[in-house]
Amino acid sequence: MDNLKARIGNIYINVQSLIECLSSEDIKPKAKIGASAQVEEITFSVPVGRYRTNWFVRVCLATNSVTISGGVTKTFFGHNVWVFNNEYVQLRAILGIVVRRLARIEGLKLPATALKGDYSEVAVERVELTTHHVLPEQETQFSAINKTDMLFKVLFPKRRHRYGDTLDQPGVTSVGRTKSTKECRVYDPNEKYRLKPAHISQETWDALFANCKRELRVEMIMSDREIAQLEMTAVDAWQDTSRIQEFLEKKYSRFGLSVAHNTEMDVLLPADVRVTNPTFVDYARYWFTAGERGLAPNKRSGSYNRFRKYMESKGFNINVTFERHKLLAHGLHDFLRPSLRAELPSSLRGNHELFCHWWKNEED
């Protein structure tokens, strides 16, 4: 788990005390004034945890709630080069750290239950799930990101976004052009090594870098709508790891990362199609020949969706012309699977410079 956005309800708010307390800490809040000349919303950033990681806080007077958003892993470790799974434990731990910090701000009275570790008043609204994958020997991060970028360019031409790339750096390729619309990011984790945190020795930092130099970082962003659909708004719902795994598998497939796209029509002969789906013979012929032969499926018919799924099972995406299908075949599908998450060696995992025991740590 990396970035998190969550809403804490049942908050008592005293605007004057809140602003005075923030000012005493040299925190500059911004107030949104409504039509009735009353304060409707107060926003500010507050440093959290031993590494003073900034969290954005939005206080809404209309709903008596506080929305928090920030970097989970950086708050725990002072860096987010590596992001582990075990989301439920991380979620409870980060809420405890942030809640204790907010409880020290006068003018905000949080639910007594939250202060005792009961997060029934918390609603999870956005989560970034991050995975590292070890690349095959013949692949570089630069080439893997270029292939992924081409995949996104073909599948999502209006939403694909690439930035930070130079002649020497592959940068980041993503689906979604803004932070609020971002659904997926793929990049080289070595980008995280540009600035070494002061609390980590150069030797240890170099060791972590060496471990990640053959890896690709994939971030899947779970939106509030998706969280609601999966019934994972409640904190306790995150104990069900099967829901997280199912979400990741569907997303990896939807974005084409784990899909083995075929580029030769010979893998799907008319005689083979005719055995099980005779209607699809003309549909497939139409797609393979760009409409020169065969019959176009009626998109309003139920058979169209069945044909689409049938072709997907054979490695063909009918939303992309067969001529461009070769651009989808990145060849990384055997490595870019959620179940093939890269693991850290115990020498790094147990290094307290890199990964202190945040689940036992009460210091904020």
N, C-alpha and C positions, 0 to 999 in steps of 0.2 A: 504494500500500500504506500502511495506517495501522497499527493495532494488530497485534502479532504474538505468538504463543505458540509456543515451540519447545523441544525437549528435547535436551540434549547428553549422550550416553552415555559409558561408559568413563572415569568420573571417579574419581580417588583422593581420599578424604575423611578428614581428621583432625579429629574433632569439637572437641577441646580447642583446637587451633591456630586453627580456624575461628572459634570463639566469641571467643577472645582477640583475634584480628585485627579482628573486627567491632566489638568493644567499644572498641578503640583508635581506631576511626574514628567513634565515637559512633553506631554503628548497633546498634539493639536487635533481636536475633534472637529468634524464638519457636521453642521446641523441643517436638516431639510425642514423648511417652514411651510406649513400647509396654508390653505386658503383662509382659514380662520385665525391666521397669525400665531398658530400654536406649533410647537416643535413636533414633527411627525416621526423623524428618524435622525439618529446620530451615528456617524461612522468614524472609526479611528483604527489605527494599527498599534498593536501592543507587543513588545518583545516577550517571548515565552521560553521557558526552559533554561538550562545551564548554558546553552549556546546562543541565547538571545535571538531566537528566530522570530521574525515578525509574523503575526497573525492578524488578519483583517477582521474587524468586528463591526457588525451592523445591528444597532439597537432599534427595534421597531416598537413604538409606543402603542400603535393601534392593536397589535396582537400580543403585547407583553412578551415579546420573544427576542432572543439574541441569535444572530447567525454568525458562525465562525468559519473561517477558511484559512488554510495554511498548509505548509509542507510538513507532513508527518515524519518522514524519515530524517529530514534535516534537523527537526526538533529533537529527535532521539539521539542522533549521532553527530550532528554538526556538519554532515554532508549527506548527499543522497546518491552517491556513486552506485551503491548496491541496494536493492530493495527486496526484502524477503517477503515470503508469503505469510501465512498465519495471521490473516487479516483481523479476526475477531479479537485476539489478544492485543494486537496493535491498536485497534479501535478503542478498546476499553482503556488502554494505557494512555493514549494521547488525550482522550476526553478527561481523564483524571488530571493530567498535567495542565490542560487549558482551563478546566473548571476551577482548579485551585488558584490559578492566576487571576481569573475573573473575580473570584470571591474576595480578592484583596482590593478590588476597586469599589470605593464607596459610591453609593447611588445605584448599584446593581445588587439585588438580593436574589440569588439563585435558589431553585427548589432545594429544600433540605435533603430530599432523596438523592439528588445528583451529587451533593457533597459527601454522601455516604456510599457512593459507588453504584447507586441505582439510576440507570439512564433511561428509564421509561418515558421521561419528558423530552428525550432527544430524538430528532428525526434526521436520518442520514439523507443528504440531498445530492451529493456528487462525490465520486471517488475515482482516483486514478490507480489502476492496477498495472503494475510494471513487472516485466519478465525479461531476463537475459537468456540468450540462446547462443550456444557454441557453434560457430560456423565450420563447415567442412574445410579440409585442408586447402583445396584449390580456390577457395573463396576469400576475398578480402572484404573488409567492411565497406570500402568505397564501392566495389562492384555490387555487393549485396544491396546497398542503399540505392544505387542507380537502378537496379532491377526492380526493387520495390517501388521506386518513384515512377518508373514506366508503367508498372501495374496500376498504381493509383491514377496516373494520368489517363489511362485508357478507360478504367472502370468508373472513375469519378472526375471527369474533366473539369467540371465547374467547382468542385469542392477540394480538389487536390491542391496542396500548397507546399512549396519547397523554399526553404530559407537557410541562410548561413553557409551555403555551398560556395566554394572557391575552387581554383585549380588544384589545391592541395587538401582541401577539407570537403567531405561529402555533405556536411550540414544535416538538416532535418527534413524528412518528407512526412507529410501528414494528410489526413482526411479531415477537412474543416479548416477554414481560413482564419477564424478568430478563436479566442479562448473559449467563448461561450458555445461555439459550434464545433469545437474540436472533438473528434471521436477516436482518433488513433494517431500515434506518432511513432516513427521508426528512426533511430539514429545510432551513432557510434557512442558507447558509454564513455569512451576516452575523452569526450567533450567535457565531462564532469571534472577532469583533472587539471584544468587550466589554473585554478587557484587552490593551493593546498591549505586546508584549515590549520590554524596555528597550533592546535592541540595535538596534531598528528606529526610524528617524525617523518623526515624525508624517506628514510629506509622503509618504513611501514607503508607509506603512501605509494612508493615505487612498487612494492610487492603486490598491492591491490591492483595497481595499474597493469602490471605484468599478467595478472590473472585474467583481466578483462580485455586484453588486447586482441583476442580472437573471438569476441562476443558481439552480438547485436542486441540492442535494447528496443523492446516493443512496449509501448504504453497504450493501454485501452482505457478510455474514459467512460465511466458508467454515469449516465445522466440521471436527473431526478425522475424522469419519466420511466426509464428502464429500471431504476431501483424500485419504483412503485409497482411496476408490472411484475417484478420478481418477488414482490412482497418482502423487500429487504430494507424498508425504511426504519424499522425498529433495530436497535443495536443487537439485541439477542438473536435476531434472524441471521446474523453473520456467522453464527456457529455452524450453520449448514454449509460446509465447504463444497458440497456437490452443486449448489446453485451458482457459486462463483466459477467453478470449473465449467459448468454448462454454458454460462454466459461467455466465458473466454473462448470456448470451442466454437460457438456460433459466430462470434465476432471475427475470429481468425479466418473462419471459412467465408464469412460475408465479405471481408476485405481482400479475399483471395490469397492470403498468406499461406494457408495450409492446404491449398487446392492444387492438385496435379493437373494443370491445363494441357490438353492434347493439342497438337499442331498438325497432325496428319489425318486426313479423312479416311484412310484405309483401315483405321482401327474400328470403324463403324460401317460395316458393309450392309447394303440393302437387304441381303438375304438373312443376316443376323437380326436386323430390326424387324423384318417381316414375321419372324417366328413368334414374337411376343406382342408386337405393336404394329400391325400392318398399316394403320392410318399414319403412323409417324414416318413411313418411308418417303412419302412425297413432301412432308414437312421438312425432313432432314435434307432431302435433295435440294429443296428451295433455298435453305440456309447455306448449304455448302457451295451452291453455284451463284449466290447473290441474286436469286430471283430469275435466273435464266431458264431453269427447269424446275419441275416439281410444283407444289401447291403451297401458298402462304397460309399459315394457320390463322384462324380468326381469334384475335386477342380477347374478344368478348366471350369466347367459348371456354368451357371448363377444360376442354382438351388442350388448350394452349398452355395452361399451367402444368398439366400432366406432362406435356411434351418438354417444357422447360426443365422440369425436374428430372425427366428421363435423360435429357442431354447433359445436365449437370452430373448425373451419375456416371456418365461416360467421359467426363472431363472437358465438356464444351459449354461455354456461356453464350447463349443465343442472343444476348443483348449486345454482344460485340461481333462485328463481322468476322467471318472466317479468315479473311485476308489479314486482319489485325490480331488474330488469335495468337500468333507467334509472339506478340509483345507481352502477352500475359504469362508465358511459360518461363518463369524465373528460375525454376529448378531448385528452389529452396524449401519446397513443401515438406520434405522429409525431416527438416530440422526446425521449421517454424511451427511447432505444435505446442500448445499450452502444457501438455504433459511432459515435454522435454525441456523443462526449466533447468537452466544451468545451476550448478551447486558450487558453493565456496568450499575450499579445503578447510579442515578443522583448525589449521594454524592461523588462518585469517578470521574465520568465524569466531574463534575464541579470543581474538586480540582486542583488549579493552580500549586501546587507542582508537580503534575503528568502530567497535560495536560494544558499548557498555551495556550492562544489564538494565535496560530501560524498564523492563517489566517489574523490576524490584526497586527502581529508583524513585524516591519521594521528593527529590530536590527539584524545585522549579525556579 
